[in-house]
Amino acid sequence: MLNLSKSSPSPYSSAFSHVPHLPSPATFRRPSPTRSPLAIFCFSNALLTKRYCRVLFLALFSITFLFFLLKLSPPPSFEPSQLNYIPPGADLVLLPPPYPSSPTHAQRKGMPPLFEAWKEYERTLPQHAEDDETTKFIYMKNHVYASGWGNVLQEMILNAHLAFLSGRSFVFDNYTWDRSTSEYSSFNGKTIPSRVPVSTMLAGPIIGGSFDLTHLSDPFFTIDPSPNSHPRAVSNEYYERVCTGQKKVIDSAIVRDAVMSWDGKANLKAWTNHLQSLPDRCVELDINAEHIFNIWMFGSPQILTLWPSLSESPIMRQFTHSPLILGAFERHHHLFGVIDTKSARPKGLLHLIPGLGTFLPDVLFPRTRRENNKYSRAPLPSSASPSNSSLSLVDLNQLPFFYPHSPARPNINDTIPGLLVLHIRRGDFAQHCVNLVKWGSAFNGFNAFEDMRDQDGFDSAAAGAGTEPPGDEPISPENESDFNARIAGLSEEEKDHAREARKGSVDAYFAAKRDHEDRVVKYETAKANYLERCFPNIDQIVRHVRQVREAAALASLKANSNSPRILSPPSAPLTHLYVMTNGKPPFLAELRAALELDAIAHNTLNIPPWESIYTSRDLELGWEEGYVSQALDMYIAQRAEVFVGNGFSSLTSIIVMLRKANGVDSIKTRLW
């Protein structure tokens, strides 16, 4: 046998003529017809040596094996029908259309979406398939409308929790801007949809998903763990159909007048007991009644007395974001410093071999790759209505396959290291924050947890709460020359009387002027105190961001020294910034430049500079996504390493609640 080691000469060199025992010329005879083409190469010394033959044989074997393996394995696809089997009773959610998608007729006309697919999805919820005639309902028909998403959602969460405690099915409604029959409404001169299905923003028990009853506990109430004791939420459309002619309409004053307090726990207990005592199957609040959980309760720290119950509720524990929101985040996850991870893969032999699921399918299954964005129809429960056959539904638990960087129920382990999110309100808050002064407002109740008050509390009394605007300046008296000209024709006695009257008028004027000036100073001071916490200017924002970054860096240092005070310090320097805002582009450009400059000019702790700064205006959103972008901002803020919110904002309150329920330390949740 030939020695083909590195020391051996090339088989094509002249040195081979001196090697003894060369094969006889017969070896080079033409191969017999029974030999394979591979044998031609392997046994012809003029073509390949045996070493290279082995490599060739291994390569051919591998290619052949992979070819049959790929043919026998299902091609990778993002089609729901090719996912794992969907078990009966699974929570199905609607997948949004691919982005970008072909514009609809309404979109081409410049009209906002009406979310028809989401409305149809809500109709296909399994509990809507039939009426068992035993389920009890509670419909807060007087729910908040024509308000921001934060105002609506905070009430919705508490209403759903109350329904859960009372053993009644929560009747959810659209996010409503206009109660009229028109599909469209107007806001700031722009056409908007009058109603948006809540399923565009949320999933889970609050809009009809199943309850996880395995870990139920409540400090105030005894919870029955049987599934029948906690029926799923239903849509108002379904409620109106099954409750025709059997509704009991009640007024919220029945309980409010009995409680005579804004205490959260007292009201929650009173309403739970009242609803449980009603034998009626279909109970609804009068559409014109005051809200059960009203602005006075949300604006008071007294609402926090119900937090021990709410924080343990499935409404909070299973708070779930919709696929529309998850899809928008997934496309933008790189903006927030999220580390790329490989997508989850369907089960199959192909995906046991790393890398083949990305390269080879493009070669062997080009058609599949082209159709990845054309979601097919998932298997549906037999009880669902036929109309849902046009919907792309998937099991909630399979969403990580589609959105590997976007958990639907993010917990503390899904925190994005190094991400700082700021909530900066502009627009209508310019006047709203000024009005807060004369209203004597304090921070929203859920922005006033004790540990947050110690850190970023707002003393409204010290800030000048209730200070009235100074009003108009006093009218100055007639000047002396005009006065003298006017009394020139009077007698001396009349002139003396006129001069005396003028002196009193002048004295009164200067006294009123001093009082007005004092009131101006007092009011402007109070307004400045409120605006710094509610409507901070760029200098104030930059200074506060610097302080937050320094506090985060110091917390990390203390954690490294095993300080017992720090429970969950930031695990990375804050180098990625996202601003959730309705501010205009010029303001945001100025803010971005100021933040970048300050991170370099004032950096005593050697914190790394910003790696990225993005705002709500930088997101490229689809037609439907653009009208629910506030829910996307909320999702990003929930997952931030550190969040700085607006204490007077209900949207900040929701984010604070979600972070608090997930166990995020107060050092990571701050307020202006």
C-alpha positions as CSV (number, residue, x, y, z in Angstrom):
1,M,0.0,0.0,0.0
2,L,1.2,3.5,-0.7
3,N,2.2,5.7,2.2
4,L,0.2,8.9,1.7
5,S,1.5,10.8,4.7
6,K,2.8,14.4,4.4
7,S,6.3,13.1,4.0
8,S,5.4,11.1,0.9
9,P,5.9,12.7,-2.5
10,S,3.0,13.6,-4.6
11,P,1.6,10.8,-6.6
12,Y,2.1,12.9,-9.6
13,S,5.8,13.6,-9.0
14,S,8.7,11.9,-10.6
15,A,9.7,10.4,-7.2
16,F,7.2,7.7,-7.7
17,S,9.3,6.1,-10.4
18,H,11.8,5.0,-7.7
19,V,9.2,3.5,-5.3
20,P,9.4,-0.4,-5.4
21,H,6.4,-2.7,-5.8
22,L,4.3,-0.3,-7.9
23,P,1.0,-1.8,-9.0
24,S,1.2,-3.7,-12.3
25,P,0.0,-2.1,-15.4
26,A,-3.0,-4.3,-15.2
27,T,-4.3,-2.1,-12.4
28,F,-4.8,0.7,-14.8
29,R,-7.0,-1.3,-17.1
30,R,-10.5,0.1,-17.9
31,P,-12.9,-0.8,-15.1
32,S,-15.4,-3.5,-15.7
33,P,-19.0,-2.4,-16.4
34,T,-20.1,-3.7,-13.0
35,R,-18.1,-1.1,-11.2
36,S,-19.8,2.0,-9.8
37,P,-18.7,5.5,-10.9
38,L,-17.2,6.0,-7.5
39,A,-15.0,2.9,-8.1
40,I,-13.7,4.5,-11.2
41,F,-12.3,7.4,-9.1
42,C,-11.2,5.2,-6.2
43,F,-9.3,2.6,-8.1
44,S,-7.8,4.7,-10.8
45,N,-4.5,6.0,-9.4
46,A,-4.5,8.6,-12.1
47,L,-7.6,10.2,-10.6
48,L,-7.8,10.0,-6.8
49,T,-5.9,8.4,-4.0
50,K,-7.7,6.2,-1.4
51,R,-7.4,9.0,1.1
52,Y,-9.3,11.4,-1.0
53,C,-11.7,8.6,-2.0
54,R,-12.7,8.2,1.6
55,V,-13.5,11.9,1.9
56,L,-15.5,11.8,-1.3
57,F,-17.4,8.7,-0.2
58,L,-18.2,10.3,3.2
59,A,-19.4,13.5,1.5
60,L,-21.6,11.6,-1.0
61,F,-23.1,9.5,1.8
62,S,-23.8,12.6,4.0
63,I,-25.6,14.3,1.1
64,T,-27.6,11.3,0.3
65,F,-28.6,10.8,3.9
66,L,-29.6,14.5,4.3
67,F,-31.5,14.5,1.1
68,F,-33.8,11.6,2.2
69,L,-33.9,13.1,5.8
70,L,-35.1,16.4,4.4
71,K,-37.7,14.7,2.2
72,L,-39.0,12.7,5.1
73,S,-39.1,15.6,7.6
74,P,-41.7,18.4,7.4
75,P,-40.3,21.5,5.8
76,P,-39.8,24.3,8.3
77,S,-42.6,26.8,8.1
78,F,-44.3,29.4,10.2
79,E,-47.7,27.9,9.5
80,P,-49.9,27.1,12.5
81,S,-51.1,23.9,11.0
82,Q,-47.6,22.5,11.1
83,L,-47.1,23.1,14.8
84,N,-47.7,20.6,17.5
85,Y,-51.2,19.3,18.0
86,I,-53.5,21.8,19.7
87,P,-55.2,20.1,22.6
88,P,-58.9,20.5,23.3
89,G,-59.6,23.5,25.6
90,A,-56.4,25.3,24.6
91,D,-56.3,29.1,24.6
92,L,-56.3,30.0,20.9
93,V,-55.0,33.4,19.9
94,L,-55.2,35.2,16.6
95,L,-52.0,35.7,14.6
96,P,-51.8,39.1,12.9
97,P,-51.1,39.3,9.2
98,P,-47.5,39.4,8.0
99,Y,-45.7,42.7,8.0
100,P,-45.7,44.4,5.6
101,S,-49.0,43.2,4.1
102,S,-50.9,44.3,1.0
103,P,-52.9,47.5,1.7
104,T,-56.6,47.1,2.0
105,H,-59.1,49.3,0.2
106,A,-59.7,51.3,3.3
107,Q,-56.0,51.7,3.9
108,R,-55.5,53.0,0.3
109,K,-58.3,55.5,1.0
110,G,-56.4,56.7,4.1
111,M,-59.0,55.3,6.5
112,P,-58.1,53.7,9.9
113,P,-58.6,50.0,10.4
114,L,-61.8,48.5,11.8
115,F,-60.1,45.3,13.1
116,E,-62.6,43.0,11.5
117,A,-60.5,39.9,12.1
118,W,-60.1,40.6,15.8
119,K,-63.8,41.1,16.2
120,E,-64.4,37.8,14.5
121,Y,-61.8,36.1,16.7
122,E,-63.6,37.3,19.8
123,R,-66.8,35.8,18.4
124,T,-65.1,32.4,18.0
125,L,-64.1,32.0,21.7
126,P,-65.2,28.6,22.8
127,Q,-67.4,29.9,25.6
128,H,-69.4,31.8,22.9
129,A,-70.4,28.5,21.1
130,E,-73.3,27.8,23.3
131,D,-75.1,28.9,26.5
132,D,-75.3,26.6,29.4
133,E,-78.0,28.8,31.0
134,T,-76.3,28.6,34.4
135,T,-73.3,31.0,34.0
136,K,-73.7,34.3,35.9
137,F,-72.5,37.5,34.3
138,I,-71.5,41.0,35.4
139,Y,-71.3,43.7,32.8
140,M,-69.9,47.1,33.8
141,K,-71.7,48.9,31.0
142,N,-70.7,52.2,32.5
143,H,-67.0,51.5,31.9
144,V,-64.6,54.3,31.0
145,Y,-64.7,55.6,27.4
146,A,-63.3,58.5,25.4
147,S,-60.1,58.3,27.5
148,G,-56.6,57.1,27.1
149,W,-55.7,53.4,27.2
150,G,-54.2,53.7,30.7
151,N,-57.5,55.0,32.1
152,V,-59.5,52.3,30.5
153,L,-57.1,49.4,31.3
154,Q,-56.7,50.2,35.0
155,E,-60.5,50.1,35.5
156,M,-60.8,47.0,33.3
157,I,-58.2,45.1,35.5
158,L,-60.1,45.9,38.7
159,N,-63.5,45.1,37.2
160,A,-62.2,41.8,35.9
161,H,-60.8,41.0,39.3
162,L,-64.1,41.8,41.0
163,A,-65.9,39.5,38.6
164,F,-63.5,36.7,39.3
165,L,-64.0,37.1,43.1
166,S,-67.7,37.2,42.8
167,G,-67.8,34.0,40.7
168,R,-69.3,35.8,37.7
169,S,-68.2,35.9,34.1
170,F,-66.6,39.3,33.3
171,V,-68.2,40.9,30.3
172,F,-65.5,42.7,28.3
173,D,-66.2,45.5,25.9
174,N,-64.2,47.3,23.1
175,Y,-61.7,50.0,23.9
176,T,-64.3,52.7,23.1
177,W,-63.7,56.2,22.0
178,D,-67.2,57.0,20.7
179,R,-70.4,55.3,21.8
180,S,-72.3,56.3,18.7
181,T,-73.2,53.9,16.0
182,S,-70.5,55.3,13.6
183,E,-67.5,53.1,13.0
184,Y,-65.3,56.2,12.9
185,S,-64.6,59.1,15.2
186,S,-62.2,62.0,15.4
187,F,-59.4,63.0,17.7
188,N,-57.3,66.1,17.2
189,G,-58.7,66.5,13.7
190,K,-57.8,62.9,12.7
191,T,-60.1,60.1,11.8
192,I,-59.8,57.2,14.3
193,P,-61.8,54.0,14.8
194,S,-64.6,54.5,17.3
195,R,-64.0,51.1,18.9
196,V,-61.0,48.9,19.0
197,P,-61.3,45.2,20.1
198,V,-59.3,44.6,23.3
199,S,-57.9,41.4,21.8
200,T,-55.7,43.6,19.6
201,M,-53.8,44.5,22.7
202,L,-54.5,41.8,25.3
203,A,-54.9,38.0,25.6
204,G,-55.5,35.8,28.6
205,P,-58.3,35.6,31.2
206,I,-59.2,39.3,31.0
207,I,-60.6,38.7,27.5
208,G,-61.8,35.2,27.7
209,G,-58.8,33.0,28.3
210,S,-58.7,30.2,30.8
211,F,-57.9,30.7,34.5
212,D,-54.9,28.8,36.0
213,L,-56.5,27.7,39.2
214,T,-53.5,25.7,40.5
215,H,-52.0,28.4,42.7
216,L,-54.9,30.4,44.0
217,S,-54.7,32.4,47.1
218,D,-56.2,35.6,48.4
219,P,-55.7,37.3,51.7
220,F,-59.3,38.6,51.9
221,F,-61.4,36.0,50.3
222,T,-61.8,32.2,50.2
223,I,-61.3,31.1,46.6
224,D,-63.2,28.1,45.3
225,P,-60.7,26.2,43.1
226,S,-63.3,24.4,41.0
227,P,-63.3,25.6,37.3
228,N,-67.1,26.1,37.3
229,S,-66.8,28.7,40.1
230,H,-64.8,31.0,37.8
231,P,-66.4,31.1,34.3
232,R,-64.4,32.6,31.5
233,A,-65.0,36.2,30.4
234,V,-67.3,36.8,27.5
235,S,-67.8,39.6,25.0
236,N,-70.5,42.2,25.4
237,E,-72.0,41.0,22.1
238,Y,-72.4,37.5,23.5
239,Y,-73.9,38.9,26.7
240,E,-76.4,41.0,24.9
241,R,-77.6,37.9,23.0
242,V,-78.0,35.4,25.9
243,C,-79.2,37.9,28.4
244,T,-82.0,39.5,26.4
245,G,-85.0,40.0,28.7
246,Q,-83.3,38.9,31.9
247,K,-81.0,41.7,32.8
248,K,-80.9,43.3,36.3
249,V,-79.6,46.9,36.0
250,I,-78.1,48.3,39.2
251,D,-76.7,51.6,40.3
252,S,-73.2,51.8,41.8
253,A,-74.6,54.2,44.4
254,I,-76.1,51.2,46.2
255,V,-72.7,50.1,47.5
256,R,-70.8,53.4,47.3
257,D,-73.2,55.1,49.7
258,A,-72.9,52.2,52.1
259,V,-69.1,52.2,52.1
260,M,-68.7,56.0,52.3
261,S,-64.9,55.7,51.6
262,W,-62.4,55.5,48.7
263,D,-60.6,52.7,50.5
264,G,-59.8,50.0,48.0
265,K,-60.2,46.9,50.2
266,A,-63.5,48.1,51.7
267,N,-65.0,48.8,48.3
268,L,-63.7,45.5,46.8
269,K,-65.2,43.5,49.7
270,A,-68.5,45.3,49.7
271,W,-69.0,44.9,45.9
272,T,-67.9,41.2,46.0
273,N,-70.4,40.5,48.8
274,H,-73.1,42.4,47.0
275,L,-72.7,40.6,43.6
276,Q,-72.5,37.2,45.3
277,S,-75.8,38.0,47.1
278,L,-77.7,38.7,43.8
279,P,-79.6,35.7,42.5
280,D,-80.0,37.3,39.1
281,R,-78.0,35.7,36.3
282,C,-77.4,38.8,34.2
283,V,-76.3,41.9,36.2
284,E,-75.1,45.1,34.6
285,L,-74.3,48.6,35.8
286,D,-76.5,51.4,34.5
287,I,-74.6,53.0,31.6
288,N,-74.9,56.4,33.3
289,A,-73.9,55.2,36.8
290,E,-70.6,56.3,38.5
291,H,-67.8,53.8,38.0
292,I,-67.2,51.3,40.8
293,F,-63.5,52.2,40.7
294,N,-63.6,55.9,39.9
295,I,-61.0,58.6,39.4
296,W,-61.2,59.6,43.1
297,M,-60.2,56.1,44.1
298,F,-57.5,55.8,41.5
299,G,-56.1,59.2,42.5
300,S,-55.8,58.2,46.2
301,P,-53.2,56.0,47.9
302,Q,-56.2,54.4,49.7
303,I,-56.7,52.2,46.7
304,L,-53.5,50.3,47.6
305,T,-55.3,48.5,50.4
306,L,-56.7,46.1,47.7
307,W,-53.3,45.4,46.2
308,P,-52.6,42.2,48.3
309,S,-55.7,40.7,46.7
310,L,-55.2,42.1,43.2
311,S,-51.5,41.0,43.1
312,E,-52.5,37.4,43.6
313,S,-55.3,37.5,41.1
314,P,-55.1,35.5,37.9
315,I,-56.0,38.8,36.2
316,M,-52.5,40.0,37.1
317,R,-50.7,36.7,37.3
318,Q,-51.8,35.7,33.8
319,F,-51.7,39.2,32.3
320,T,-51.0,38.5,28.7
321,H,-50.1,40.6,25.7
322,S,-51.7,40.0,22.3
323,P,-49.8,38.6,19.2
324,L,-50.3,41.9,17.5
325,I,-48.1,43.5,20.2
326,L,-45.7,40.7,20.3
327,G,-45.2,40.7,16.5
328,A,-44.4,44.4,16.6
329,F,-41.9,44.0,19.4
330,E,-40.3,41.0,17.6
331,R,-39.5,43.1,14.5
332,H,-38.0,45.8,16.6
333,H,-36.3,43.8,19.4
334,H,-32.8,44.7,18.2
335,L,-33.5,48.4,19.0
336,F,-33.7,47.6,22.7
337,G,-30.5,45.6,23.1
338,V,-32.3,42.2,23.1
339,I,-29.8,39.5,22.4
340,D,-30.7,37.5,19.4
341,T,-31.7,33.9,20.0
342,K,-32.4,31.1,17.6
343,S,-36.1,30.7,16.9
344,A,-37.9,27.8,18.4
345,R,-38.1,25.0,15.9
346,P,-40.9,22.4,15.3
347,K,-40.2,18.9,16.3
348,G,-38.6,16.7,13.6
349,L,-35.4,15.0,12.7
350,L,-34.2,17.9,10.6
351,H,-34.0,20.2,13.6
352,L,-31.8,17.9,15.5
353,I,-28.9,19.0,13.3
354,P,-27.9,22.6,14.0
355,G,-27.9,25.0,11.1
356,L,-29.7,22.8,8.6
357,G,-33.0,24.5,9.5
358,T,-31.8,27.7,8.0
359,F,-29.5,26.9,5.1
360,L,-30.7,23.7,3.5
361,P,-34.4,24.5,3.5
362,D,-33.7,27.6,1.4
363,V,-32.1,25.3,-1.2
364,L,-34.4,22.3,-1.1
365,F,-37.7,24.0,-0.1
366,P,-37.6,27.5,-1.7
367,R,-41.4,27.5,-2.1
368,T,-41.9,26.9,1.6
369,R,-39.6,29.7,2.5
370,R,-41.5,32.1,0.2
371,E,-44.8,31.1,1.9
372,N,-43.6,31.4,5.5
373,N,-45.6,34.6,6.0
374,K,-48.8,33.2,4.6
375,Y,-50.2,31.7,7.8
376,S,-52.4,28.7,7.2
377,R,-55.4,27.8,9.3
378,A,-54.9,26.0,12.5
379,P,-57.1,23.1,13.6
380,L,-60.1,24.5,15.5
381,P,-62.3,23.1,18.2
382,S,-65.2,21.3,16.8
383,S,-67.5,23.5,18.9
384,A,-66.3,26.7,17.2
385,S,-68.5,28.4,14.7
386,P,-67.8,27.8,11.0
387,S,-67.0,31.5,10.5
388,N,-63.7,31.1,12.2
389,S,-62.3,29.0,9.4
390,S,-60.8,32.2,7.9
391,L,-58.8,33.0,11.0
392,S,-55.1,32.2,11.7
393,L,-55.4,30.8,15.2
394,V,-52.7,29.2,17.3
395,D,-52.3,27.8,20.8
396,L,-51.1,30.6,23.2
397,N,-48.4,28.2,24.4
398,Q,-46.9,28.0,20.9
399,L,-46.4,31.8,20.5
400,P,-42.6,31.4,21.3
401,F,-42.3,29.6,18.0
402,F,-43.4,32.8,16.2
403,Y,-42.0,35.4,18.6
404,P,-38.8,33.9,20.3
405,H,-37.8,37.3,21.8
406,S,-41.3,38.3,22.9
407,P,-42.8,36.3,25.8
408,A,-46.6,36.9,26.0
409,R,-46.5,36.8,29.8
410,P,-43.1,38.4,30.7
411,N,-41.8,37.8,34.2
412,I,-38.7,39.1,36.0
413,N,-36.5,36.7,34.1
414,D,-37.5,38.4,30.8
415,T,-36.0,41.7,31.9
416,I,-33.9,43.2,29.1
417,P,-30.5,43.9,30.6
418,G,-29.3,47.5,30.2
419,L,-32.6,48.9,28.9
420,L,-33.8,52.2,30.4
421,V,-37.4,53.2,29.4
422,L,-38.7,56.8,29.9
423,H,-42.3,57.8,29.9
424,I,-42.4,61.4,28.6
425,R,-45.9,62.8,28.0
426,R,-46.4,65.8,25.8
427,G,-49.4,67.0,23.8
428,D,-52.5,67.3,26.0
429,F,-50.4,67.0,29.2
430,A,-49.1,70.5,28.6
431,Q,-52.4,71.8,30.0
432,H,-53.3,68.8,32.0
433,C,-50.2,69.2,34.2
434,V,-51.1,72.8,34.9
435,N,-54.7,71.9,35.8
436,L,-53.3,69.5,38.4
437,V,-52.1,72.4,40.5
438,K,-55.6,73.9,41.1
439,W,-57.1,70.5,41.4
440,G,-54.7,69.7,44.2
441,S,-53.8,66.4,42.7
442,A,-51.3,63.9,44.1
443,F,-49.7,61.0,42.3
444,N,-52.0,58.2,41.1
445,G,-52.7,55.6,43.8
446,F,-50.7,52.8,42.1
447,N,-47.8,55.2,41.7
448,A,-47.7,55.7,45.4
449,F,-46.5,52.4,46.9
450,E,-44.7,53.0,50.1
451,D,-41.2,52.1,48.8
452,M,-41.8,54.3,45.8
453,R,-42.9,57.2,48.1
454,D,-39.7,56.9,50.0
455,Q,-37.7,57.1,46.8
456,D,-39.6,59.4,44.5
457,G,-42.5,60.5,46.5
458,F,-44.4,63.7,45.7
459,D,-45.7,65.8,48.6
460,S,-48.5,67.6,46.9
461,A,-49.2,69.9,49.9
462,A,-45.6,71.1,50.0
463,A,-45.6,71.5,46.2
464,G,-48.6,73.9,46.4
465,A,-51.5,71.7,45.7
466,G,-54.8,73.6,45.4
467,T,-53.1,76.9,44.5
468,E,-55.5,78.9,42.4
469,P,-54.3,80.9,39.4
470,P,-53.6,84.5,40.3
471,G,-56.3,85.9,38.0
472,D,-56.1,89.2,36.2
473,E,-53.9,92.1,37.4
474,P,-55.8,94.8,39.2
475,I,-56.8,97.8,37.1
476,S,-54.5,100.7,37.6
477,P,-56.1,104.0,38.8
478,E,-56.3,107.1,36.6
479,N,-53.0,108.7,36.1
480,E,-52.4,112.1,37.8
481,S,-52.4,114.3,34.8
482,D,-55.7,112.9,33.5
483,F,-57.1,113.2,37.1
484,N,-56.1,116.9,37.3
485,A,-57.5,117.6,33.9
486,R,-60.8,116.0,34.9
487,I,-61.2,118.0,38.2
488,A,-60.0,121.3,36.7
489,G,-63.5,122.8,36.6
490,L,-64.5,121.6,40.1
491,S,-64.7,123.8,43.2
492,E,-61.9,123.5,45.8
493,E,-64.1,121.5,48.1
494,E,-65.0,119.1,45.3
495,K,-61.4,118.8,44.3
496,D,-60.5,117.9,47.9
497,H,-63.1,115.2,47.9
498,A,-61.9,113.9,44.6
499,R,-58.3,113.8,45.7
500,E,-59.2,111.9,48.9
501,A,-61.2,109.4,46.8
502,R,-58.3,109.0,44.4
503,K,-55.8,108.5,47.3
504,G,-57.9,105.6,48.6
505,S,-58.2,104.1,45.1
506,V,-54.4,104.3,44.6
507,D,-53.7,102.8,48.0
508,A,-56.2,100.0,47.2
509,Y,-54.6,99.4,43.8
510,F,-51.1,99.1,45.2
511,A,-52.3,96.7,47.9
512,A,-54.1,94.6,45.3
513,K,-51.0,94.7,43.1
514,R,-48.8,93.4,45.9
515,D,-51.3,90.7,46.7
516,H,-51.5,89.7,43.0
517,E,-47.7,89.6,42.7
518,D,-47.6,87.4,45.8
519,R,-50.2,85.1,44.3
520,V,-48.3,85.0,41.0
521,V,-45.1,83.9,42.7
522,K,-47.0,81.3,44.8
523,Y,-48.8,80.0,41.8
524,E,-45.8,79.9,39.5
525,T,-43.8,78.1,42.2
526,A,-46.5,75.5,42.6
527,K,-46.8,75.2,38.8
528,A,-43.0,74.7,38.5
529,N,-43.1,72.0,41.2
530,Y,-45.9,70.2,39.4
531,L,-44.4,70.6,35.9
532,E,-41.0,69.2,37.0
533,R,-42.7,65.9,38.0
534,C,-45.4,65.9,35.3
535,F,-44.0,67.8,32.3
536,P,-40.2,68.0,32.7
537,N,-38.2,70.1,30.3
538,I,-35.2,68.7,28.5
539,D,-32.7,69.9,31.1
540,Q,-34.7,68.3,33.9
541,I,-35.1,65.1,31.9
542,V,-31.3,64.9,31.2
543,R,-30.4,65.6,34.8
544,H,-32.8,62.9,36.1
545,V,-31.6,60.3,33.6
546,R,-28.1,61.0,34.7
547,Q,-29.1,60.5,38.4
548,V,-30.9,57.2,37.5
549,R,-28.0,55.8,35.6
550,E,-25.6,56.7,38.5
551,A,-28.0,55.1,41.0
552,A,-28.1,52.0,38.9
553,A,-24.3,51.8,38.7
554,L,-23.9,52.3,42.4
555,A,-26.5,49.6,43.1
556,S,-24.5,47.2,41.0
557,L,-21.4,48.0,43.0
558,K,-23.2,47.5,46.3
559,A,-24.5,44.2,45.0
560,N,-21.0,43.1,44.1
561,S,-20.0,43.8,47.7
562,N,-22.8,41.6,48.9
563,S,-24.8,44.5,50.4
564,P,-28.0,43.0,51.9
565,R,-30.1,46.1,51.1
566,I,-30.0,45.6,47.3
567,L,-32.5,42.9,46.4
568,S,-32.3,42.9,42.6
569,P,-29.9,45.5,41.2
570,P,-29.4,46.2,37.6
571,S,-27.3,43.4,36.0
572,A,-25.8,45.6,33.3
573,P,-25.0,49.3,32.8
574,L,-27.9,51.2,31.3
575,T,-26.7,51.7,27.8
576,H,-29.9,51.3,25.8
577,L,-32.6,54.0,26.0
578,Y,-36.2,53.9,24.8
579,V,-38.6,56.9,25.2
580,M,-42.3,56.1,25.1
581,T,-43.8,59.4,24.1
582,N,-46.2,61.4,22.0
583,G,-43.6,64.2,21.7
584,K,-43.0,65.8,18.3
585,P,-39.8,65.0,16.3
586,P,-38.0,68.3,16.9
587,F,-38.4,68.0,20.6
588,L,-37.2,64.4,20.5
589,A,-34.2,65.3,18.3
590,E,-33.1,67.9,20.8
591,L,-33.6,65.5,23.7
592,R,-31.6,62.8,22.0
593,A,-28.7,65.2,21.4
594,A,-28.8,66.5,25.0
595,L,-28.7,63.0,26.4
596,E,-25.8,61.9,24.2
597,L,-23.8,64.9,25.2
598,D,-24.5,64.6,28.9
599,A,-23.5,61.0,29.0
600,I,-20.0,62.1,27.9
601,A,-19.7,65.5,29.6
602,H,-21.0,64.4,33.1
603,N,-19.7,60.9,33.7
604,T,-17.9,60.7,37.0
605,L,-18.6,56.9,37.4
606,N,-17.3,56.0,33.9
607,I,-20.6,54.6,32.8
608,P,-20.4,53.3,29.2
609,P,-22.0,55.8,26.7
610,W,-25.3,55.2,25.1
611,E,-25.3,52.3,22.6
612,S,-28.7,53.3,21.3
613,I,-31.4,55.9,21.9
614,Y,-34.8,55.3,20.3
615,T,-38.3,56.7,20.7
616,S,-41.9,55.7,19.9
617,R,-41.5,57.8,16.7
618,D,-38.7,55.5,15.5
619,L,-40.9,52.4,15.3
620,E,-42.1,51.2,11.9
621,L,-45.6,50.0,12.6
622,G,-48.2,48.3,10.5
623,W,-51.7,49.7,9.7
624,E,-53.3,48.1,12.7
625,E,-50.3,48.3,15.0
626,G,-50.2,52.1,14.7
627,Y,-53.5,52.4,16.5
628,V,-52.5,50.3,19.5
629,S,-48.9,51.5,19.9
630,Q,-49.5,52.6,23.5
631,A,-49.9,48.9,24.3
632,L,-46.6,48.2,22.6
633,D,-44.9,50.9,24.7
634,M,-46.4,49.4,27.8
635,Y,-44.9,46.0,26.9
636,I,-41.5,47.4,26.4
637,A,-41.6,49.3,29.7
638,Q,-42.7,46.2,31.6
639,R,-39.6,44.4,30.4
640,A,-37.1,47.3,31.0
641,E,-34.2,47.0,33.4
642,V,-35.2,50.4,34.8
643,F,-38.3,52.4,34.1
644,V,-38.9,56.1,34.8
645,G,-42.6,56.9,34.6
646,N,-45.0,59.8,35.2
647,G,-46.6,59.7,38.6
648,F,-49.7,61.4,37.3
649,S,-50.2,59.0,34.4
650,S,-52.5,56.0,34.5
651,L,-50.4,54.3,31.8
652,T,-47.4,54.5,34.2
653,S,-49.7,53.0,36.9
654,I,-50.3,49.9,34.8
655,I,-46.6,49.5,34.1
656,V,-45.8,49.9,37.8
657,M,-48.4,47.3,38.8
658,L,-47.1,44.8,36.3
659,R,-43.5,45.3,37.4
660,K,-44.5,45.2,41.1
661,A,-46.5,41.9,40.5
662,N,-43.4,40.4,38.8
663,G,-41.2,41.2,41.9
664,V,-39.2,44.0,40.3
665,D,-37.4,46.0,43.0
666,S,-38.5,49.6,43.5
667,I,-34.9,50.7,42.8
668,K,-35.7,49.8,39.2
669,T,-39.1,51.5,38.9
670,R,-38.7,55.3,39.3
671,L,-40.8,58.4,38.7
672,W,-40.0,61.9,37.5
